[in-house]
């Protein structure tokens, strides 16, 4: 019975799912704020700010659970709900039934979405009324019919025999979410994340000391990051829900209202990506810039080393750099939560005792201290994959490859400092890290491979003071095509139609030839340096201004 199921959830002291984490905190902190959305983040759909206490969120989830139960749902449900409260309500409602979700970024163009639905075998799409017509048209082109509904339509949905639904008893090993990450081999790979992945994320965050020590029932953590990524869905959410804190969820980063939102929401901590400090430092200085009495810490990655100290001095709180990837979850996460943090050196801290790690060369041999090498991690003990992802959906070869030799091979080049701290150097994989987004160079190349102007093209990263990296596309044109601004713009236009805006090239440069190996494969390291030099010499078309995200309606 539903009532008995809820009682079982609430009285557990060791939660076995994100839903049970929330239920436990709702029992302990029923009147504490659980979720807050400032007016600046919800004014396009609400006339006032939104706040839900743990008790209110618990009741909303329980009601949604019963609605979903009556549908007979048994397969994955895609969630295209922006960064709204509805995301948390329906994710956790489905989690209570043992159903996995596929979070999808609503900003993706129509051409990208079908892959996620088909590869992830979504049996339904839950979205907002403002997106429904568009998504119905997207789904109509698929070979398998998938209902596209809003939350008001859940009650009329028939997805199967309710009596035949599997046992929804929480299980730490049951799949909770399928998150897609841009890999180095083309199409995004689906990371299977079980309940324990999320639980361990909360335990890890809760256990951190130093600058990141969380105060139970006290913290108010603000994040502008998308819920289609593990940082917002897993890290900040589980940290707050596990400790009875308040998650302050923005729709996105708004520089003009950022500090106002922090003040009005009474945030005590925040999550960031490297682009945020760069933009905020560029704003005019203000007498109210010092937040040392309000904000305890910022948690993030990728701050420009030249900006790190300047930001901390101006705004009065530490930016604590961390390293992780969707695949490693909390099992391999590393953070500079203790001093010395080596501000301005790309340092992300010392691995905790629970993390085994090593730095290796291209032959997988350990490198000497002070020498850069690829970072490999695993959990210490008999279960070396504790807290990690469960594998790539439908891709056992890629799963075996990333776990080669019993280590998670990250592809990130790191150096060990004299005191044992680690600092980021570069990436070996064909990945471009722009404003915290992992972008596959091969995916960009595949999307533009049939452009009539292009004979061949290689995507690579070039430095960007604001975003860390920017996408550059090195193009060899077909005969009779001019290497003009108009040609560059036409290439970017097609990219923006096929890919979400941040994946499109911000720089396009034309060349007669590009470095290749004797086997005619691109020498990507040489091409990366070639692009960096051309951009530095202003010998490329700068199209970054055209990479703008769509406004919410």
DOBA-119794 format. One record per residue (C-alpha): residue number from 1; y, z, x. Coordinates in Angstrom, 2 decimals, m for minus. Layout:
<rec NUM <Y Z X>>
...
END
This chain:
<rec 1 <0.00 0.00 0.00>>
<rec 2 <3.56 m0.66 1.13>>
<rec 3 <4.55 2.98 0.81>>
<rec 4 <1.69 4.21 2.94>>
<rec 5 <2.44 1.56 5.54>>
<rec 6 <6.04 2.73 5.79>>
<rec 7 <5.01 6.38 6.15>>
<rec 8 <2.61 5.47 8.94>>
<rec 9 <5.43 3.63 10.70>>
<rec 10 <7.94 6.45 10.44>>
<rec 11 <5.79 9.35 11.63>>
<rec 12 <4.55 7.68 14.81>>
<rec 13 <6.00 9.16 17.97>>
<rec 14 <4.78 6.33 20.24>>
<rec 15 <5.97 3.10 18.62>>
<rec 16 <3.75 0.04 18.96>>
<rec 17 <6.22 m2.59 17.79>>
<rec 18 <9.99 m3.18 17.62>>
<rec 19 <9.79 m2.40 13.90>>
<rec 20 <8.32 1.01 14.64>>
<rec 21 <11.01 1.63 17.29>>
<rec 22 <13.67 1.14 14.62>>
<rec 23 <11.80 3.26 12.08>>
<rec 24 <11.50 6.15 14.51>>
<rec 25 <15.22 6.11 15.30>>
<rec 26 <16.03 5.83 11.60>>
<rec 27 <14.11 9.05 11.07>>
<rec 28 <15.90 10.82 13.94>>
<rec 29 <19.40 9.37 13.52>>
<rec 30 <19.66 8.19 9.86>>
<rec 31 <23.46 8.45 9.73>>
<rec 32 <24.23 7.08 13.20>>
<rec 33 <25.62 3.55 13.46>>
<rec 34 <22.79 1.19 14.38>>
<rec 35 <24.58 m2.15 14.17>>
<rec 36 <28.25 m3.05 14.19>>
<rec 37 <29.89 m6.47 13.94>>
<rec 38 <33.66 m6.44 14.59>>
<rec 39 <35.86 m8.45 12.26>>
<rec 40 <36.71 m10.85 15.10>>
<rec 41 <33.00 m11.79 15.18>>
<rec 42 <32.36 m12.07 11.44>>
<rec 43 <35.65 m13.20 9.91>>
<rec 44 <34.20 m16.66 9.23>>
<rec 45 <31.80 m15.11 6.71>>
<rec 46 <33.11 m11.61 5.91>>
<rec 47 <36.48 m10.17 4.92>>
<rec 48 <35.80 m6.94 6.83>>
<rec 49 <33.86 m5.62 9.79>>
<rec 50 <30.17 m4.87 9.22>>
<rec 51 <28.49 m1.58 10.07>>
<rec 52 <24.94 m0.53 9.21>>
<rec 53 <23.63 2.96 9.86>>
<rec 54 <20.03 3.44 10.92>>
<rec 55 <19.21 4.54 7.39>>
<rec 56 <20.85 1.49 5.87>>
<rec 57 <19.20 m0.88 8.32>>
<rec 58 <15.83 0.77 7.69>>
<rec 59 <16.16 0.22 3.94>>
<rec 60 <17.26 m3.39 4.34>>
<rec 61 <14.28 m4.12 6.60>>
<rec 62 <11.84 m2.44 4.20>>
<rec 63 <13.16 m4.48 1.28>>
<rec 64 <12.94 m7.71 3.28>>
<rec 65 <9.41 m6.80 4.37>>
<rec 66 <8.26 m6.64 0.76>>
<rec 67 <9.87 m9.99 0.01>>
<rec 68 <8.08 m11.61 2.93>>
<rec 69 <4.80 m9.88 2.09>>
<rec 70 <4.77 m11.54 m1.32>>
<rec 71 <5.11 m15.00 0.23>>
<rec 72 <1.72 m14.78 1.93>>
<rec 73 <3.32 m15.62 5.29>>
<rec 74 <0.79 m15.95 8.12>>
<rec 75 <2.42 m18.18 10.78>>
<rec 76 <5.56 m18.25 12.90>>
<rec 77 <8.93 m18.33 11.16>>
<rec 78 <11.92 m19.99 12.83>>
<rec 79 <15.15 m18.00 12.60>>
<rec 80 <18.43 m19.91 12.74>>
<rec 81 <20.73 m17.08 11.72>>
<rec 82 <23.44 m17.03 14.40>>
<rec 83 <24.22 m13.52 15.75>>
<rec 84 <24.37 m11.98 12.29>>
<rec 85 <22.81 m8.78 10.87>>
<rec 86 <20.35 m10.96 8.95>>
<rec 87 <18.66 m11.81 12.23>>
<rec 88 <17.70 m8.19 12.91>>
<rec 89 <16.68 m7.53 9.31>>
<rec 90 <14.31 m10.48 9.02>>
<rec 91 <12.96 m10.36 12.57>>
<rec 92 <11.90 m6.75 12.10>>
<rec 93 <10.70 m7.34 8.54>>
<rec 94 <8.41 m10.09 9.76>>
<rec 95 <7.40 m7.96 12.73>>
<rec 96 <6.25 m5.28 10.28>>
<rec 97 <3.81 m7.86 8.87>>
<rec 98 <2.57 m8.93 12.29>>
<rec 99 <4.46 m12.25 12.06>>
<rec 100 <6.09 m13.82 15.12>>
<rec 101 <9.52 m15.46 15.03>>
<rec 102 <11.07 m18.41 16.85>>
<rec 103 <14.79 m17.73 17.44>>
<rec 104 <16.69 m21.02 17.66>>
<rec 105 <20.28 m21.56 18.76>>
<rec 106 <22.21 m23.00 15.81>>
<rec 107 <24.43 m24.93 18.22>>
<rec 108 <21.61 m27.27 19.20>>
<rec 109 <22.12 m30.87 18.06>>
<rec 110 <19.76 m32.23 15.45>>
<rec 111 <17.81 m34.20 18.07>>
<rec 112 <16.71 m31.02 19.90>>
<rec 113 <15.54 m28.85 17.03>>
<rec 114 <12.36 m30.73 15.96>>
<rec 115 <10.66 m30.03 19.30>>
<rec 116 <10.97 m26.26 18.80>>
<rec 117 <9.67 m26.41 15.24>>
<rec 118 <6.74 m28.70 15.98>>
<rec 119 <5.70 m27.26 19.33>>
<rec 120 <6.06 m23.72 17.99>>
<rec 121 <4.19 m24.62 14.77>>
<rec 122 <6.81 m23.02 12.55>>
<rec 123 <5.66 m22.72 8.94>>
<rec 124 <9.17 m22.02 7.61>>
<rec 125 <12.80 m22.00 8.70>>
<rec 126 <15.06 m19.16 7.60>>
<rec 127 <18.71 m20.06 7.96>>
<rec 128 <22.19 m19.62 6.51>>
<rec 129 <23.52 m21.61 3.59>>
<rec 130 <26.04 m23.27 5.92>>
<rec 131 <23.20 m24.74 8.01>>
<rec 132 <20.63 m25.46 5.30>>
<rec 133 <21.57 m29.03 4.32>>
<rec 134 <21.65 m30.14 7.92>>
<rec 135 <18.31 m28.50 8.69>>
<rec 136 <16.66 m29.95 5.58>>
<rec 137 <17.57 m33.40 6.92>>
<rec 138 <16.16 m32.49 10.33>>
<rec 139 <12.88 m31.25 8.83>>
<rec 140 <12.53 m34.27 6.52>>
<rec 141 <11.96 m36.43 9.58>>
<rec 142 <9.00 m34.32 10.76>>
<rec 143 <5.38 m35.26 10.13>>
<rec 144 <4.66 m31.84 8.62>>
<rec 145 <6.71 m30.48 5.72>>
<rec 146 <8.39 m27.16 6.52>>
<rec 147 <10.42 m25.26 3.92>>
<rec 148 <14.00 m24.51 4.91>>
<rec 149 <15.29 m21.49 3.04>>
<rec 150 <18.04 m18.90 2.96>>
<rec 151 <17.31 m15.20 2.47>>
<rec 152 <18.12 m15.52 m1.23>>
<rec 153 <15.21 m17.98 m1.58>>
<rec 154 <12.50 m15.90 0.11>>
<rec 155 <11.27 m14.53 m3.23>>
<rec 156 <10.42 m18.03 m4.48>>
<rec 157 <8.55 m19.03 m1.32>>
<rec 158 <4.79 m19.56 m1.46>>
<rec 159 <3.22 m19.73 1.99>>
<rec 160 <m0.33 m18.65 1.21>>
<rec 161 <m2.65 m16.19 m0.48>>
<rec 162 <m1.19 m12.70 m0.30>>
<rec 163 <m4.67 m11.17 m0.50>>
<rec 164 <m5.75 m13.20 2.54>>
<rec 165 <m2.97 m11.94 4.79>>
<rec 166 <m4.17 m10.35 8.02>>
<rec 167 <m3.89 m6.63 8.70>>
<rec 168 <m0.25 m5.88 9.54>>
<rec 169 <m1.02 m2.66 11.39>>
<rec 170 <1.17 m2.62 14.51>>
<rec 171 <m0.54 m3.71 17.71>>
<rec 172 <1.23 m3.70 21.08>>
<rec 173 <m0.62 m6.88 22.06>>
<rec 174 <0.32 m8.85 18.95>>
<rec 175 <2.78 m11.70 19.37>>
<rec 176 <6.30 m10.71 18.38>>
<rec 177 <8.41 m13.72 19.34>>
<rec 178 <8.25 m17.16 20.89>>
<rec 179 <11.29 m17.67 23.11>>
<rec 180 <11.93 m21.00 24.77>>
<rec 181 <13.19 m21.19 28.33>>
<rec 182 <14.25 m24.26 30.25>>
<rec 183 <11.68 m24.73 32.98>>
<rec 184 <11.69 m27.02 35.98>>
<rec 185 <9.36 m29.61 34.45>>
<rec 186 <11.24 m31.16 31.56>>
<rec 187 <10.88 m29.85 28.03>>
<rec 188 <11.54 m26.13 27.44>>
<rec 189 <8.44 m23.96 27.62>>
<rec 190 <7.57 m21.48 24.89>>
<rec 191 <7.22 m17.94 26.28>>
<rec 192 <4.81 m15.84 24.23>>
<rec 193 <6.19 m12.30 23.99>>
<rec 194 <4.13 m9.51 22.47>>
<rec 195 <5.25 m6.22 20.97>>
<rec 196 <4.69 m4.38 24.22>>
<rec 197 <7.10 m6.75 26.00>>
<rec 198 <9.91 m5.45 23.78>>
<rec 199 <8.81 m1.82 23.93>>
<rec 200 <8.63 m1.87 27.73>>
<rec 201 <12.13 m3.38 27.82>>
<rec 202 <13.49 m0.37 25.97>>
<rec 203 <11.52 2.10 28.07>>
<rec 204 <12.76 0.46 31.28>>
<rec 205 <16.42 0.53 30.24>>
<rec 206 <16.12 4.09 28.98>>
<rec 207 <14.64 5.21 32.31>>
<rec 208 <17.45 3.86 34.49>>
<rec 209 <19.75 6.36 36.13>>
<rec 210 <22.94 6.09 38.14>>
<rec 211 <25.56 3.87 36.55>>
<rec 212 <23.22 2.82 33.71>>
<rec 213 <22.07 6.25 32.51>>
<rec 214 <22.01 6.03 28.70>>
<rec 215 <23.02 9.04 26.61>>
<rec 216 <20.74 9.38 23.62>>
<rec 217 <22.48 8.90 20.31>>
<rec 218 <25.83 8.28 22.00>>
<rec 219 <26.11 4.79 23.48>>
<rec 220 <27.81 1.86 21.78>>
<rec 221 <26.80 m1.28 23.62>>
<rec 222 <28.70 m4.51 23.03>>
<rec 223 <27.14 m7.91 23.72>>
<rec 224 <28.42 m11.45 23.10>>
<rec 225 <25.12 m13.06 24.13>>
<rec 226 <22.99 m15.20 21.79>>
<rec 227 <20.00 m13.67 20.00>>
<rec 228 <17.96 m16.73 20.91>>
<rec 229 <17.81 m15.31 24.48>>
<rec 230 <15.81 m12.37 25.78>>
<rec 231 <18.90 m10.53 27.01>>
<rec 232 <20.37 m9.98 23.56>>
<rec 233 <17.15 m9.99 21.51>>
<rec 234 <15.17 m7.81 23.88>>
<rec 235 <17.30 m5.98 26.45>>
<rec 236 <20.39 m4.75 24.60>>
<rec 237 <18.68 m4.47 21.21>>
<rec 238 <15.75 m2.39 22.40>>
<rec 239 <17.98 m0.23 24.60>>
<rec 240 <20.10 0.80 21.63>>
<rec 241 <17.39 1.00 18.96>>
<rec 242 <15.15 3.10 21.22>>
<rec 243 <17.90 5.62 22.08>>
<rec 244 <19.68 5.85 18.73>>
<rec 245 <22.73 4.00 20.03>>
<rec 246 <24.86 1.41 18.27>>
<rec 247 <24.47 m2.27 19.06>>
<rec 248 <27.81 m4.06 18.79>>
<rec 249 <26.86 m7.70 18.31>>
<rec 250 <29.52 m10.39 18.71>>
<rec 251 <29.00 m13.93 17.50>>
<rec 252 <30.05 m15.20 20.94>>
<rec 253 <32.51 m14.48 23.74>>
<rec 254 <36.14 m14.70 22.56>>
<rec 255 <38.53 m14.11 25.51>>
<rec 256 <41.56 m13.65 23.28>>
<rec 257 <40.03 m10.81 21.23>>
<rec 258 <37.55 m9.42 23.78>>
<rec 259 <39.45 m6.28 24.78>>
<rec 260 <40.62 m5.67 21.23>>
<rec 261 <37.01 m5.80 20.03>>
<rec 262 <35.99 m3.35 22.75>>
<rec 263 <38.74 m0.90 21.80>>
<rec 264 <38.30 m1.09 18.03>>
<rec 265 <34.51 m0.88 18.15>>
<rec 266 <34.67 2.11 20.53>>
<rec 267 <32.23 0.43 22.90>>
<rec 268 <31.00 2.54 25.80>>
<rec 269 <29.13 m0.23 27.61>>
<rec 270 <28.82 m4.00 27.56>>
<rec 271 <26.61 m6.88 28.62>>
<rec 272 <28.06 m9.86 30.44>>
<rec 273 <27.28 m13.10 32.25>>
<rec 274 <29.12 m14.28 35.34>>
<rec 275 <31.50 m16.51 33.42>>
<rec 276 <33.01 m13.58 31.48>>
<rec 277 <34.63 m11.75 34.44>>
<rec 278 <36.01 m15.03 35.73>>
<rec 279 <37.71 m15.81 32.41>>
<rec 280 <38.98 m12.27 31.89>>
<rec 281 <40.48 m12.10 35.37>>
<rec 282 <42.41 m15.28 34.60>>
<rec 283 <44.17 m13.63 31.64>>
<rec 284 <47.66 m12.20 32.20>>
<rec 285 <47.61 m8.62 33.46>>
<rec 286 <48.35 m5.95 30.87>>
<rec 287 <49.30 m2.29 31.02>>
<rec 288 <46.19 m1.52 28.95>>
<rec 289 <43.78 m3.19 31.36>>
<rec 290 <42.30 0.12 32.58>>
<rec 291 <39.16 0.96 30.57>>
<rec 292 <37.87 3.64 32.92>>
<rec 293 <38.01 6.34 30.21>>
<rec 294 <36.11 4.24 27.65>>
<rec 295 <33.65 1.80 29.25>>
<rec 296 <30.95 3.39 31.40>>
<rec 297 <29.41 0.18 32.74>>
<rec 298 <28.90 m3.53 32.36>>
<rec 299 <25.32 m4.81 32.71>>
<rec 300 <24.81 m8.42 33.68>>
<rec 301 <24.21 m11.07 36.28>>
<rec 302 <25.92 m13.85 38.14>>
<rec 303 <29.40 m12.47 38.70>>
<rec 304 <31.23 m14.51 41.31>>
<rec 305 <31.21 m12.41 44.53>>
<rec 306 <34.92 m13.11 44.95>>
<rec 307 <35.63 m11.66 41.49>>
<rec 308 <33.41 m8.59 41.55>>
<rec 309 <35.65 m6.05 43.30>>
<rec 310 <38.83 m7.44 41.76>>
<rec 311 <37.39 m7.00 38.28>>
<rec 312 <36.25 m3.42 38.87>>
<rec 313 <39.60 m2.38 40.32>>
<rec 314 <41.60 m4.01 37.53>>
<rec 315 <39.52 m2.91 34.54>>
<rec 316 <38.15 0.38 35.81>>
<rec 317 <34.39 0.18 35.31>>
<rec 318 <31.43 m1.12 37.36>>
<rec 319 <29.76 m4.47 36.80>>
<rec 320 <26.13 m3.64 37.53>>
<rec 321 <24.26 m6.75 38.61>>
<rec 322 <20.62 m7.24 37.64>>
<rec 323 <17.85 m9.79 38.08>>
<rec 324 <15.20 m10.76 35.55>>
<rec 325 <13.77 m13.78 33.79>>
<rec 326 <12.22 m14.22 30.36>>
<rec 327 <8.77 m14.43 31.92>>
<rec 328 <8.99 m11.10 33.77>>
<rec 329 <10.65 m8.99 31.09>>
<rec 330 <11.04 m5.39 32.17>>
<rec 331 <7.88 m5.58 34.26>>
<rec 332 <9.70 m7.21 37.14>>
<rec 333 <13.36 m6.51 36.35>>
<rec 334 <15.56 m5.26 39.19>>
<rec 335 <19.04 m3.75 38.88>>
<rec 336 <21.68 m2.29 41.19>>
<rec 337 <22.16 0.82 39.08>>
<rec 338 <22.37 3.11 42.11>>
<rec 339 <24.89 3.05 44.96>>
<rec 340 <25.37 1.33 47.32>>
<rec 341 <25.68 m1.75 45.11>>
<rec 342 <27.12 m3.97 47.87>>
<rec 343 <29.82 m5.30 45.58>>
<rec 344 <30.66 m8.92 46.33>>
<rec 345 <27.37 m9.81 48.02>>
<rec 346 <25.23 m11.07 45.09>>
<rec 347 <23.20 m7.85 45.46>>
<rec 348 <21.05 m6.92 42.45>>
<rec 349 <19.53 m3.70 43.74>>
<rec 350 <16.23 m2.26 44.88>>
<rec 351 <13.01 m2.81 42.94>>
<rec 352 <11.76 0.32 41.19>>
<rec 353 <8.46 1.85 42.38>>
<rec 354 <6.72 0.31 39.34>>
<rec 355 <7.50 m3.18 40.68>>
<rec 356 <5.53 m4.76 43.51>>
<rec 357 <7.46 m7.54 45.22>>
<rec 358 <7.53 m9.82 48.23>>
<rec 359 <9.65 m12.64 49.66>>
<rec 360 <7.74 m15.70 50.85>>
<rec 361 <8.43 m19.04 52.48>>
<rec 362 <7.43 m22.44 51.10>>
<rec 363 <3.86 m21.82 52.31>>
<rec 364 <3.74 m18.51 50.43>>
<rec 365 <3.83 m16.52 53.66>>
<rec 366 <5.98 m13.35 53.83>>
<rec 367 <9.34 m13.73 55.55>>
<rec 368 <11.02 m11.25 57.88>>
<rec 369 <13.69 m8.84 56.65>>
<rec 370 <17.02 m10.63 56.55>>
<rec 371 <15.37 m14.04 56.09>>
<rec 372 <15.63 m15.74 52.68>>
<rec 373 <12.43 m16.24 50.74>>
<rec 374 <11.15 m16.86 47.22>>
<rec 375 <10.92 m13.65 45.21>>
<rec 376 <7.49 m12.84 43.78>>
<rec 377 <6.92 m9.84 41.50>>
<rec 378 <4.18 m8.09 39.55>>
<rec 379 <3.60 m4.69 37.99>>
<rec 380 <2.13 m2.07 40.26>>
<rec 381 <m1.31 m0.81 39.26>>
<rec 382 <m4.37 m2.31 37.63>>
<rec 383 <m2.45 m4.18 34.91>>
<rec 384 <m0.24 m6.39 37.06>>
<rec 385 <1.18 m8.20 34.01>>
<rec 386 <2.29 m5.09 32.11>>
<rec 387 <5.65 m5.80 30.46>>
<rec 388 <5.51 m9.52 31.30>>
<rec 389 <5.23 m12.49 28.98>>
<rec 390 <1.78 m13.38 27.67>>
<rec 391 <1.88 m16.98 28.90>>
<rec 392 <3.33 m20.36 27.95>>
<rec 393 <2.32 m21.69 24.55>>
<rec 394 <m0.09 m24.65 24.84>>
<rec 395 <0.48 m24.83 28.59>>
<rec 396 <m2.22 m22.95 30.52>>
<rec 397 <m1.52 m25.05 33.61>>
<rec 398 <2.10 m23.87 33.80>>
<rec 399 <0.99 m20.30 33.13>>
<rec 400 <m1.50 m20.48 35.98>>
<rec 401 <1.11 m22.05 38.25>>
<rec 402 <3.73 m19.35 37.74>>
<rec 403 <1.03 m16.68 38.27>>
<rec 404 <m0.43 m18.35 41.37>>
<rec 405 <m2.01 m15.89 43.83>>
<rec 406 <m1.67 m13.06 41.34>>
<rec 407 <2.13 m12.94 41.64>>
<rec 408 <4.82 m14.15 39.26>>
<rec 409 <6.41 m16.88 41.39>>
<rec 410 <10.04 m16.82 40.30>>
<rec 411 <11.46 m19.81 42.17>>
<rec 412 <14.50 m17.71 43.08>>
<rec 413 <15.40 m17.45 46.76>>
<rec 414 <16.41 m13.92 47.74>>
<rec 415 <17.18 m12.00 50.92>>
<rec 416 <16.38 m8.36 51.70>>
<rec 417 <19.35 m6.44 53.08>>
<rec 418 <18.99 m3.82 55.81>>
<rec 419 <18.87 m0.92 53.34>>
<rec 420 <16.19 m2.52 51.15>>
<rec 421 <18.49 m3.93 48.49>>
<rec 422 <17.94 m7.54 47.44>>
<rec 423 <20.61 m10.24 47.18>>
<rec 424 <20.41 m13.59 45.42>>
<rec 425 <20.69 m16.75 47.56>>
<rec 426 <19.65 m19.87 45.63>>
<rec 427 <17.01 m21.46 43.42>>
<rec 428 <14.08 m23.58 44.50>>
<rec 429 <13.33 m24.84 41.03>>
<rec 430 <15.09 m27.78 39.39>>
<rec 431 <17.16 m25.33 37.41>>
<rec 432 <20.91 m25.27 36.90>>
<rec 433 <22.26 m21.84 36.01>>
<rec 434 <25.45 m22.36 34.01>>
<rec 435 <27.14 m19.37 32.38>>
<rec 436 <23.80 m17.59 32.18>>
<rec 437 <21.96 m20.56 30.65>>
<rec 438 <18.94 m21.91 32.52>>
<rec 439 <19.15 m25.69 32.28>>
<rec 440 <16.36 m28.03 33.32>>
<rec 441 <17.57 m30.92 35.48>>
<rec 442 <14.55 m32.95 34.36>>
<rec 443 <15.38 m32.43 30.69>>
<rec 444 <18.86 m33.87 31.23>>
<rec 445 <17.46 m36.81 33.17>>
<rec 446 <14.89 m37.54 30.45>>
<rec 447 <17.54 m37.42 27.71>>
<rec 448 <19.67 m40.02 29.53>>
<rec 449 <16.90 m42.17 30.96>>
<rec 450 <17.32 m44.93 28.36>>
<rec 451 <21.12 m45.16 28.58>>
<rec 452 <21.90 m48.87 29.03>>
<rec 453 <24.30 m48.23 31.91>>
<rec 454 <21.90 m46.14 33.96>>
<rec 455 <19.43 m47.50 36.48>>
<rec 456 <18.51 m44.01 37.69>>
<rec 457 <20.11 m40.59 37.52>>
<rec 458 <19.54 m37.15 39.04>>
<rec 459 <21.00 m33.96 37.60>>
<rec 460 <21.90 m31.14 39.93>>
<rec 461 <24.06 m28.04 40.19>>
<rec 462 <27.50 m27.93 41.76>>
<rec 463 <29.50 m24.71 42.27>>
<rec 464 <31.90 m23.72 39.52>>
<rec 465 <34.25 m20.79 40.02>>
<rec 466 <34.21 m19.95 36.32>>
<rec 467 <30.59 m20.62 35.32>>
<rec 468 <28.63 m20.14 38.54>>
<rec 469 <27.12 m23.62 38.38>>
<rec 470 <28.08 m26.74 36.49>>
<rec 471 <25.88 m29.72 35.68>>
<rec 472 <26.55 m32.77 37.81>>
<rec 473 <24.86 m36.11 37.17>>
<rec 474 <24.47 m38.49 40.09>>
<rec 475 <24.12 m42.00 38.70>>
<rec 476 <23.04 m45.36 40.09>>
<rec 477 <24.34 m47.90 37.61>>
<rec 478 <22.69 m51.07 36.43>>
<rec 479 <24.12 m54.33 37.76>>
<rec 480 <27.37 m55.48 36.14>>
<rec 481 <28.24 m51.98 34.86>>
<rec 482 <31.57 m50.66 36.10>>
<rec 483 <31.74 m47.25 37.74>>
<rec 484 <34.67 m46.30 35.53>>
<rec 485 <35.86 m43.28 33.59>>
<rec 486 <34.86 m45.07 30.39>>
<rec 487 <31.29 m45.45 31.64>>
<rec 488 <31.15 m41.80 32.64>>
<rec 489 <32.43 m40.73 29.24>>
<rec 490 <29.88 m42.91 27.45>>
<rec 491 <27.09 m41.22 29.41>>
<rec 492 <28.37 m37.76 28.57>>
<rec 493 <28.81 m38.74 24.91>>
<rec 494 <25.11 m39.61 24.61>>
<rec 495 <24.19 m36.37 26.37>>
<rec 496 <26.25 m34.37 23.86>>
<rec 497 <24.45 m36.12 21.00>>
<rec 498 <21.00 m35.37 22.38>>
<rec 499 <21.47 m31.97 24.04>>
<rec 500 <23.21 m28.71 23.26>>
<rec 501 <26.72 m28.84 24.71>>
<rec 502 <26.15 m26.67 27.79>>
<rec 503 <23.38 m28.98 29.06>>
<rec 504 <25.59 m32.08 29.16>>
<rec 505 <26.96 m33.12 32.56>>
<rec 506 <30.40 m31.72 33.35>>
<rec 507 <30.70 m33.93 36.42>>
<rec 508 <29.52 m37.53 36.73>>
<rec 509 <29.53 m39.36 40.02>>
<rec 510 <28.38 m42.86 40.80>>
<rec 511 <26.53 m43.95 43.93>>
<rec 512 <25.00 m47.11 45.33>>
<rec 513 <21.91 m45.11 46.38>>
<rec 514 <20.63 m41.54 46.47>>
<rec 515 <18.46 m39.84 49.12>>
<rec 516 <14.72 m40.31 48.50>>
<rec 517 <11.48 m39.42 50.28>>
<rec 518 <9.10 m42.06 51.77>>
<rec 519 <7.25 m41.85 48.45>>
<rec 520 <10.53 m42.75 46.69>>
<rec 521 <10.94 m39.32 45.15>>
<rec 522 <14.44 m37.84 45.00>>
<rec 523 <15.38 m35.46 47.81>>
<rec 524 <16.91 m32.94 45.46>>
<rec 525 <18.25 m30.62 48.16>>
<rec 526 <20.09 m33.52 49.80>>
<rec 527 <21.34 m34.80 46.45>>
<rec 528 <22.64 m31.33 45.60>>
<rec 529 <24.65 m31.24 48.83>>
<rec 530 <25.81 m34.82 48.24>>
<rec 531 <27.11 m33.90 44.78>>
<rec 532 <28.75 m30.73 46.07>>
<rec 533 <30.65 m32.71 48.72>>
<rec 534 <31.72 m35.42 46.29>>
<rec 535 <33.01 m32.91 43.77>>
<rec 536 <34.84 m30.93 46.46>>
<rec 537 <36.52 m34.15 47.59>>
<rec 538 <37.52 m35.05 44.00>>
<rec 539 <35.30 m38.11 44.25>>
<rec 540 <33.68 m37.61 40.85>>
<rec 541 <34.68 m37.72 37.20>>
<rec 542 <35.54 m34.28 35.85>>
<rec 543 <34.45 m34.17 32.20>>
<rec 544 <34.14 m30.41 31.85>>
<rec 545 <36.92 m30.23 29.27>>
<rec 546 <34.79 m32.21 26.82>>
<rec 547 <31.94 m29.66 26.88>>
<rec 548 <33.12 m27.61 23.95>>
<rec 549 <31.01 m25.69 21.47>>
<rec 550 <31.38 m26.36 17.77>>
<rec 551 <33.51 m24.01 15.74>>
<rec 552 <31.71 m21.85 13.20>>
<rec 553 <32.53 m22.52 9.58>>
END
